[in-house]
C-alpha cells in the first residue's frame, strides 16, 4: 500500500487514542461486510442476467467473464482487508490509521463500475428483503431468481 495522506511526513503511521482506533476497526469491519455484500449482489445480478439471456451462450460468456473478474477482485480486496485488520488488531493504537488509506475496488473491473455497484447493492438489499434468513450458500431455483429480478427491477427503474 502506498503512503497515504494520513501518514506523517516521515512515512510513519500516527498513533491514535485507543477509542478512536477501536472506532476505526469497527468501521473497517463494516466496510469489509459491505464489500462482501457488494460481491454477493454482483453474483445475484449475474444470476438474473443468466435467466434473461438463457440460451444465448455468447452473451452469457461475456457476462460470465465480467462477473468472474468482479468477484475475484472483490474477494482479493476482502482478503487484503482482513489481513490488514488482523495486523491492526495486534496494535490498534499504533496502526489503526492504516485503515483510513485502504480502498475497496467496488466493481472497478466492470466497464460501468458505478452503475454496476448500484445494481449490486440493490440486488443484495432486495435479496435480504424477500429472502430473510436464507443462507447465501443455498442455490436458487428459476422461480426465486425471477422473483428477485422482478422485485429488484422496480428499484432499478
N, C-alpha and C positions, 0 to 999 in steps of 0.2 A: 504494500500500500504506500503510495507517495505521501510525502509530508503534506498534511492538510493545513488549513488556515487556523486550526485550533491548537497547533503546536507552538512551542516557544520559538524564538528566533534561532536558538541553537539546535532546533530539531527535537528537543525532548518534549515529553508529554507533561502537561501541568498536573500537579497533584490537586485533587478535588476534595472538598469536605465529604465525609463518608455518606451523609444523607443525599447529597447531590449525585454522588457516584451510584448509590442504590437506585435512585430515580432514573438515571440513565440506563442502568441494567434492565429495570422493569420495562422501560420504553423500548429498548432494543429487543427484548423478548417478544413484545407485541409486534414489532416490525418483522421479526422472523415469522411469527404466526401469520401476519398479513401477507408476507411473501408466499408462504405455503398455500394460503387460501387463493392467491392470485394464480398460482400454478395449477391448482385444482380447478379453478374457474376456466382456465385456458383449456384444460383437458375436457371439461364439460362442453365447452364451446365446440371443440373438435367432434365430440360425440354427436352433437346436434347437426353439425355440417355433414358428418358421415351419413346420418339419416336422410337429410335433404338431398344429398348427392349420391345416394345408394345406386350402384350400378355404373357410375361414371368414374371408373378407376383412374384415368389420367388426372382428373381434378382432385380426387381423393389423395392420390400420391403426392401431389404438390402440397396440399394442406397437411398431410401426414409429416412431411419433411419440415415444414414451417413450425408445426406444433412440437415436434420432437426437439427441435433446436431451442424453442422457448422453454420447454420443460427441463431439458438438460442444463441450460444456463441458469434457470431458476433453482434447480437442485444444487448446482455448484455454488450459487450465491448463498443458499441456506447452509451448506457445509462450511463455507468460509466464515459466515456469520457465527455459526455455532462454535467453531474453533476459536474465533476471536473472543466470543463470550466466555468460553472456558478459561482462556488466558486472563481475561479481565476479572473473573470471579476470584482468582487466586490473590489478586492485589487490587481490589476495586478502586480505592482512592488514588493509587498510583497510575492506573491505566485506563480508567473509565472514559477519559476524554477521547480515547481512540475510537470509541463507538460513534462519536459525532461525525467522524470522517467516512464511515462506511456507507456505501451506496448500493442499493439493490438495483438490478437491471430493469425490472418492470417491463418485460416483454420487448426489450430493445431489439431482439432478433426478428421481430415482425416488421414488415415494410411500413405499417401504420401503427407504431408502438402505442401511442396514446389512445387511439381508438380500441386497439386490442386490449389494453389494460382496463379500459372502461367496460368492455364486454365481459372480460374475465371476472371482474368484481361483481357485475350484475348477475352473472351466471351463478357464482358461489352464494350470493345473498338469496337468490331465487331458490337454489337448491336447499339452503337452510330453512327457508320459509315453508316449502312444500314437502320436504322430507326431513322433518326434525328428528334428531337422534338416530338417523340412518347411518350406519358405518360407511365411510367413504370407500372402503375396500370392496363393498358389495357391488357386483356388476348390475348394470341396468338392463331392463328389457326395453323393447321398442316403444311400448306404451308409456313407460316412465320418461324416456327421452323425449317423446313427443309432448308430453305434459310439461316438462321442463322448458322445452323450446317455445311452446305456446305461451307460457306464463312469462318467460324472460323477454320474448318478443314485444310484449306490451310495454315493458320497461325500457327496452332499447329504442322504441319508436319515438 
